[in-house]
């Protein structure tokens, strides 16, 4: 693979990741993930 091809592949991957990140934030998925993380942490510590 050439240098320019790698650059374009990385740029396309970065743009795709940003689009999916914005889409997930728009749908409110960050709150869902945070709630699940809190529940898992509380279960591991034994406070829940």
N, C-alpha and C positions, 0 to 999 in steps of 0.2 A: 504494500500500500504506500502511496506517495504521501508526502507531507501535507499537501493541500487536501487530499482525501480524508486524512485523519482529522484535520482541522474542521472540515465541514461535518464529519460524522460527530465530532464532539459538540459542535455548535447545535446540530440537530437534536442531539440527546439532551443538551442543556435546555433548549427551548421546549422540548417535549416535557421534561421534568417540571419546568416552571408552569406550563399550561395545566398539567395535572395537579400541581400544588394549589394554584389559584382556583381550579374547579372544586377541589376538595374543601378549601376554605369557604368557598361560596355556598356549598351544601351544608356547612356546619359540622363537618366531620372532625374538626379539631376538638370540639367539645366532647364528642363521643369517645375519641381516643384518650383524652385526658381523664374522663370518668372511668374508663376501663383501667387505665394505669393506676389511678388512685385506689380502685378496688383491689387490684392485684397486690399493690404495696401493703395495703391494710391487712389483707389476708396473710401475707408472708410474715408480717410483724406480729400478727396475732391480736390486733386491736379490733378487728371487725367481727 
